[in-house]
Amino acid sequence: MSRALQENPKPQRLMELLDEATKESAAVKSLHELRELKSRFLGKKGELSRLLASLKDLQPEAKKDFGAKLNETRRALENLFQVAESRLESEALEKQLRESDLDASAPGVFFPPAQPHPIREVMEEAISILERAGLQAIYGPEVEFEDYCFDRLNFQKDHAARDMQATFFVKSAGDRSLILRTHTSPVQVRALLKLAKAEKRLPIRIQAPGRVYRVDDDATHAPMFHQIEGLVVDTQSGMPELRATLDYFFRKFFGEKTKIRFRPSYFPFTEPSAEVDASCVFCQGLGCKVCKQSGWLELAGAGLVHPNVFQACGWNPEEVQGWAFGMGIERLAMLKLKIPDLRSFFENRLSFLRGRVR
Ligand code: DAH
């Protein structure tokens, strides 16, 4: 740059500077080159600084005018170098991507959001229907006293009913042996024992969902599965309310057209006892493979609480009446979600878990 220009700065020179910088910044090939360019135009020893220093020699009017133009030019230059820097960065990234194995155009991997397990879903639905029927959900331990699981439920010591529920023993110690509970019925015992001493005792209206364990493992039995238990006790409460409650439950669970029927059965803790069937959800009772042409599916056990159970749990059977039921969640889930093999629930195959849950 000429000395003459420094002494008598011309706006024209600023245009030229900008022009030069535009050309050069478009041609820089590296951040290093760009840094040099920047310092040449904007640095302390750069031409712009020199022009700035020459301001002091100008007349006030010219000083103001040229000063403003200088500032404008500096902003334009800064902008220019910013653009060049972005260009270099994206060129570097592109080069890096080109040279690596990474295929930036490959479709992404989809990670679906977490979902509840189908058993959990079905259980929550069952709980919510029973809540609407007025049964409050309570939970008992999975490791249970043997006498809560059997003796207080009126299982005689050597009765075959005990063998129907092949038991995992945790710790043997006479009557206080610890086992993995084979059904959710001991939660009835716990509720009755606890409320026997309570001040405001009646009515008892509970449901007890949870895991249960039996020494069993084939296509239709798993060593761990889920049940939901119901228990209602009041001064007067019997078969009609039991039937109405289960009728309501199955209609809400499988659809309004569902019908139920009771067949006489035996459980030690109820008298009378019943097996509860619901009309087949596949053929609406007409008869199909699933219901073995009977039109009915066996879905629950139920009955009126046996006087011996009341007695064993601190209640006077002359003063109260009660009813109870129990059912398996896996069976409900298989029918509801149309899953043919029980084992699918426990294999944790992601394709199954994802596909099944809405
Ligand atoms: N606990 C029984 C079982 O696991 C099911 C059952 C039957 C529960 C009748 C009940 C009931 O409460 O009244 O096989």
Residues whose N, C-alpha, C, O or C-beta is under 5 A from the ligand:
A	BS01	DAH	T182 H183 S185 G230 F267 T270 G301 A302 G303 A324 F325 G326
